[in-house]
Amino acid sequence: MSQDNLIKLECTVCKKTNYHTYKNKKTLKERLHLNKYCKHCKKHTEHKETK
């Protein structure tokens, strides 16, 4: 996998970057948003893709 496909996921509550993942940018044009566990908030929150 190349670095072009690497994205960061940021917590929508505390605004901290918690996860890094890959995305196929040819098939997924819009920004990714997932429910993930935030270790700073200590609960499951929505994480959105950042630039």
PDB file as gemmi writes it, atoms N, CA and C in Angstrom:
CRYST1    1.000    1.000    1.000  90.00  90.00  90.00 P 1                      
ATOM      1  N   MET A   1       0.841  -1.197   0.000  1.00  0.00           N  
ATOM      2  CA  MET A   1       0.000   0.000   0.000  1.00  0.00           C  
ATOM      3  C   MET A   1       0.874   1.245   0.000  1.00  0.00           C  
ATOM      4  N   SER A   2       0.449   2.219  -0.725  1.00  0.00           N  
ATOM      5  CA  SER A   2       1.211   3.456  -0.785  1.00  0.00           C  
ATOM      6  C   SER A   2       0.733   4.439   0.275  1.00  0.00           C  
ATOM      7  N   GLN A   3       1.507   5.454   0.487  1.00  0.00           N  
ATOM      8  CA  GLN A   3       1.167   6.487   1.462  1.00  0.00           C  
ATOM      9  C   GLN A   3      -0.019   7.328   0.993  1.00  0.00           C  
ATOM     10  N   ASP A   4      -0.323   7.295  -0.291  1.00  0.00           N  
ATOM     11  CA  ASP A   4      -1.443   8.074  -0.819  1.00  0.00           C  
ATOM     12  C   ASP A   4      -2.773   7.591  -0.263  1.00  0.00           C  
ATOM     13  N   ASN A   5      -2.860   6.320   0.069  1.00  0.00           N  
ATOM     14  CA  ASN A   5      -4.106   5.743   0.556  1.00  0.00           C  
ATOM     15  C   ASN A   5      -4.251   5.827   2.069  1.00  0.00           C  
ATOM     16  N   LEU A   6      -3.245   6.295   2.760  1.00  0.00           N  
ATOM     17  CA  LEU A   6      -3.262   6.373   4.206  1.00  0.00           C  
ATOM     18  C   LEU A   6      -4.075   7.582   4.651  1.00  0.00           C  
ATOM     19  N   ILE A   7      -5.008   7.368   5.601  1.00  0.00           N  
ATOM     20  CA  ILE A   7      -5.830   8.465   6.117  1.00  0.00           C  
ATOM     21  C   ILE A   7      -5.781   8.459   7.639  1.00  0.00           C  
ATOM     22  N   LYS A   8      -6.122   9.604   8.241  1.00  0.00           N  
ATOM     23  CA  LYS A   8      -6.189   9.723   9.697  1.00  0.00           C  
ATOM     24  C   LYS A   8      -7.641   9.854  10.109  1.00  0.00           C  
ATOM     25  N   LEU A   9      -7.995   9.235  11.242  1.00  0.00           N  
ATOM     26  CA  LEU A   9      -9.341   9.352  11.785  1.00  0.00           C  
ATOM     27  C   LEU A   9      -9.279  10.165  13.069  1.00  0.00           C  
ATOM     28  N   GLU A  10     -10.128  11.183  13.149  1.00  0.00           N  
ATOM     29  CA  GLU A  10     -10.134  12.106  14.276  1.00  0.00           C  
ATOM     30  C   GLU A  10     -11.456  11.989  15.030  1.00  0.00           C  
ATOM     31  N   CYS A  11     -11.386  12.002  16.345  1.00  0.00           N  
ATOM     32  CA  CYS A  11     -12.581  11.948  17.189  1.00  0.00           C  
ATOM     33  C   CYS A  11     -13.364  13.247  17.029  1.00  0.00           C  
ATOM     34  N   THR A  12     -14.686  13.141  16.890  1.00  0.00           N  
ATOM     35  CA  THR A  12     -15.510  14.339  16.718  1.00  0.00           C  
ATOM     36  C   THR A  12     -15.778  15.041  18.043  1.00  0.00           C  
ATOM     37  N   VAL A  13     -15.554  14.359  19.165  1.00  0.00           N  
ATOM     38  CA  VAL A  13     -15.815  14.955  20.485  1.00  0.00           C  
ATOM     39  C   VAL A  13     -14.594  15.716  20.986  1.00  0.00           C  
ATOM     40  N   CYS A  14     -13.449  15.048  21.083  1.00  0.00           N  
ATOM     41  CA  CYS A  14     -12.254  15.682  21.649  1.00  0.00           C  
ATOM     42  C   CYS A  14     -11.279  16.192  20.587  1.00  0.00           C  
ATOM     43  N   LYS A  15     -11.519  15.899  19.305  1.00  0.00           N  
ATOM     44  CA  LYS A  15     -10.715  16.386  18.170  1.00  0.00           C  
ATOM     45  C   LYS A  15      -9.270  15.874  18.168  1.00  0.00           C  
ATOM     46  N   LYS A  16      -9.040  14.695  18.722  1.00  0.00           N  
ATOM     47  CA  LYS A  16      -7.697  14.111  18.717  1.00  0.00           C  
ATOM     48  C   LYS A  16      -7.629  12.981  17.700  1.00  0.00           C  
ATOM     49  N   THR A  17      -6.481  12.865  17.050  1.00  0.00           N  
ATOM     50  CA  THR A  17      -6.265  11.814  16.066  1.00  0.00           C  
ATOM     51  C   THR A  17      -5.909  10.527  16.790  1.00  0.00           C  
ATOM     52  N   ASN A  18      -6.728   9.493  16.583  1.00  0.00           N  
ATOM     53  CA  ASN A  18      -6.536   8.229  17.296  1.00  0.00           C  
ATOM     54  C   ASN A  18      -6.168   7.069  16.387  1.00  0.00           C  
ATOM     55  N   TYR A  19      -6.609   7.088  15.146  1.00  0.00           N  
ATOM     56  CA  TYR A  19      -6.440   5.943  14.269  1.00  0.00           C  
ATOM     57  C   TYR A  19      -5.879   6.366  12.916  1.00  0.00           C  
ATOM     58  N   HIS A  20      -5.149   5.444  12.298  1.00  0.00           N  
ATOM     59  CA  HIS A  20      -4.676   5.575  10.921  1.00  0.00           C  
ATOM     60  C   HIS A  20      -5.157   4.336  10.181  1.00  0.00           C  
ATOM     61  N   THR A  21      -5.653   4.524   8.983  1.00  0.00           N  
ATOM     62  CA  THR A  21      -6.143   3.403   8.200  1.00  0.00           C  
ATOM     63  C   THR A  21      -5.958   3.700   6.721  1.00  0.00           C  
ATOM     64  N   TYR A  22      -6.317   2.735   5.881  1.00  0.00           N  
ATOM     65  CA  TYR A  22      -6.193   2.872   4.438  1.00  0.00           C  
ATOM     66  C   TYR A  22      -7.571   2.987   3.801  1.00  0.00           C  
ATOM     67  N   LYS A  23      -7.620   3.670   2.676  1.00  0.00           N  
ATOM     68  CA  LYS A  23      -8.871   3.845   1.959  1.00  0.00           C  
ATOM     69  C   LYS A  23      -8.591   3.828   0.464  1.00  0.00           C  
ATOM     70  N   ASN A  24      -9.450   3.161  -0.276  1.00  0.00           N  
ATOM     71  CA  ASN A  24      -9.358   3.177  -1.731  1.00  0.00           C  
ATOM     72  C   ASN A  24     -10.036   4.459  -2.216  1.00  0.00           C  
ATOM     73  N   LYS A  25      -9.236   5.417  -2.631  1.00  0.00           N  
ATOM     74  CA  LYS A  25      -9.761   6.730  -2.992  1.00  0.00           C  
ATOM     75  C   LYS A  25     -10.439   6.743  -4.359  1.00  0.00           C  
ATOM     76  N   LYS A  26     -10.260   5.697  -5.142  1.00  0.00           N  
ATOM     77  CA  LYS A  26     -10.938   5.623  -6.429  1.00  0.00           C  
ATOM     78  C   LYS A  26     -12.397   5.215  -6.268  1.00  0.00           C  
ATOM     79  N   THR A  27     -12.692   4.368  -5.295  1.00  0.00           N  
ATOM     80  CA  THR A  27     -14.066   3.895  -5.107  1.00  0.00           C  
ATOM     81  C   THR A  27     -14.819   4.697  -4.047  1.00  0.00           C  
ATOM     82  N   LEU A  28     -14.121   5.229  -3.051  1.00  0.00           N  
ATOM     83  CA  LEU A  28     -14.760   6.001  -1.983  1.00  0.00           C  
ATOM     84  C   LEU A  28     -14.388   7.471  -2.141  1.00  0.00           C  
ATOM     85  N   LYS A  29     -15.286   8.247  -2.700  1.00  0.00           N  
ATOM     86  CA  LYS A  29     -14.996   9.655  -2.961  1.00  0.00           C  
ATOM     87  C   LYS A  29     -15.256  10.536  -1.740  1.00  0.00           C  
ATOM     88  N   GLU A  30     -16.288  10.232  -0.955  1.00  0.00           N  
ATOM     89  CA  GLU A  30     -16.617  11.070   0.206  1.00  0.00           C  
ATOM     90  C   GLU A  30     -15.754  10.678   1.408  1.00  0.00           C  
ATOM     91  N   ARG A  31     -15.798  11.515   2.416  1.00  0.00           N  
ATOM     92  CA  ARG A  31     -14.996  11.265   3.618  1.00  0.00           C  
ATOM     93  C   ARG A  31     -15.585  10.131   4.445  1.00  0.00           C  
ATOM     94  N   LEU A  32     -14.680   9.388   5.035  1.00  0.00           N  
ATOM     95  CA  LEU A  32     -15.058   8.222   5.824  1.00  0.00           C  
ATOM     96  C   LEU A  32     -15.424   8.646   7.240  1.00  0.00           C  
ATOM     97  N   HIS A  33     -16.453   8.031   7.828  1.00  0.00           N  
ATOM     98  CA  HIS A  33     -16.775   8.244   9.234  1.00  0.00           C  
ATOM     99  C   HIS A  33     -17.202   6.911   9.843  1.00  0.00           C  
ATOM    100  N   LEU A  34     -16.560   6.582  10.968  1.00  0.00           N  
ATOM    101  CA  LEU A  34     -16.762   5.300  11.637  1.00  0.00           C  
ATOM    102  C   LEU A  34     -16.940   5.507  13.128  1.00  0.00           C  
ATOM    103  N   ASN A  35     -17.641   4.581  13.776  1.00  0.00           N  
ATOM    104  CA  ASN A  35     -17.722   4.592  15.223  1.00  0.00           C  
ATOM    105  C   ASN A  35     -16.571   3.756  15.764  1.00  0.00           C  
ATOM    106  N   LYS A  36     -15.679   4.420  16.497  1.00  0.00           N  
ATOM    107  CA  LYS A  36     -14.500   3.756  17.045  1.00  0.00           C  
ATOM    108  C   LYS A  36     -14.362   4.153  18.513  1.00  0.00           C  
ATOM    109  N   TYR A  37     -13.530   3.398  19.237  1.00  0.00           N  
ATOM    110  CA  TYR A  37     -13.285   3.696  20.642  1.00  0.00           C  
ATOM    111  C   TYR A  37     -12.217   4.781  20.752  1.00  0.00           C  
ATOM    112  N   CYS A  38     -12.515   5.806  21.537  1.00  0.00           N  
ATOM    113  CA  CYS A  38     -11.554   6.881  21.795  1.00  0.00           C  
ATOM    114  C   CYS A  38     -10.976   6.684  23.185  1.00  0.00           C  
ATOM    115  N   LYS A  39      -9.658   6.558  23.269  1.00  0.00           N  
ATOM    116  CA  LYS A  39      -9.020   6.325  24.568  1.00  0.00           C  
ATOM    117  C   LYS A  39      -8.987   7.578  25.426  1.00  0.00           C  
ATOM    118  N   HIS A  40      -9.165   8.746  24.822  1.00  0.00           N  
ATOM    119  CA  HIS A  40      -9.178   9.993  25.580  1.00  0.00           C  
ATOM    120  C   HIS A  40     -10.547  10.259  26.190  1.00  0.00           C  
ATOM    121  N   CYS A  41     -11.612   9.961  25.436  1.00  0.00           N  
ATOM    122  CA  CYS A  41     -12.984  10.130  25.931  1.00  0.00           C  
ATOM    123  C   CYS A  41     -13.446   8.919  26.738  1.00  0.00           C  
ATOM    124  N   LYS A  42     -12.768   7.783  26.535  1.00  0.00           N  
ATOM    125  CA  LYS A  42     -13.086   6.510  27.179  1.00  0.00           C  
ATOM    126  C   LYS A  42     -14.489   6.006  26.838  1.00  0.00           C  
ATOM    127  N   LYS A  43     -14.869   6.184  25.564  1.00  0.00           N  
ATOM    128  CA  LYS A  43     -16.143   5.663  25.070  1.00  0.00           C  
ATOM    129  C   LYS A  43     -16.104   5.602  23.543  1.00  0.00           C  
ATOM    130  N   HIS A  44     -17.093   4.954  22.972  1.00  0.00           N  
ATOM    131  CA  HIS A  44     -17.207   4.871  21.522  1.00  0.00           C  
ATOM    132  C   HIS A  44     -17.805   6.164  20.997  1.00  0.00           C  
ATOM    133  N   THR A  45     -17.095   6.778  20.057  1.00  0.00           N  
ATOM    134  CA  THR A  45     -17.548   8.017  19.442  1.00  0.00           C  
ATOM    135  C   THR A  45     -17.356   7.922  17.934  1.00  0.00           C  
ATOM    136  N   GLU A  46     -17.940   8.850  17.228  1.00  0.00           N  
ATOM    137  CA  GLU A  46     -17.773   8.892  15.782  1.00  0.00           C  
ATOM    138  C   GLU A  46     -16.428   9.519  15.447  1.00  0.00           C  
ATOM    139  N   HIS A  47     -15.712   8.871  14.539  1.00  0.00           N  
ATOM    140  CA  HIS A  47     -14.416   9.364  14.076  1.00  0.00           C  
ATOM    141  C   HIS A  47     -14.551   9.694  12.597  1.00  0.00           C  
ATOM    142  N   LYS A  48     -14.055  10.874  12.201  1.00  0.00           N  
ATOM    143  CA  LYS A  48     -14.130  11.308  10.816  1.00  0.00           C  
ATOM    144  C   LYS A  48     -12.738  11.403  10.216  1.00  0.00           C  
ATOM    145  N   GLU A  49     -12.712  11.241   8.927  1.00  0.00           N  
ATOM    146  CA  GLU A  49     -11.447  11.344   8.182  1.00  0.00           C  
ATOM    147  C   GLU A  49     -10.969  12.780   8.126  1.00  0.00           C  
ATOM    148  N   THR A  50      -9.670  12.981   8.355  1.00  0.00           N  
ATOM    149  CA  THR A  50      -9.077  14.307   8.249  1.00  0.00           C  
ATOM    150  C   THR A  50      -8.191  14.348   7.025  1.00  0.00           C  
ATOM    151  N   LYS A  51      -7.684  15.513   6.708  1.00  0.00           N  
ATOM    152  CA  LYS A  51      -6.827  15.670   5.532  1.00  0.00           C  
ATOM    153  C   LYS A  51      -5.445  15.100   5.770  1.00  0.00           C  
TER     154      LYS A  51                                                      
END                                                                             
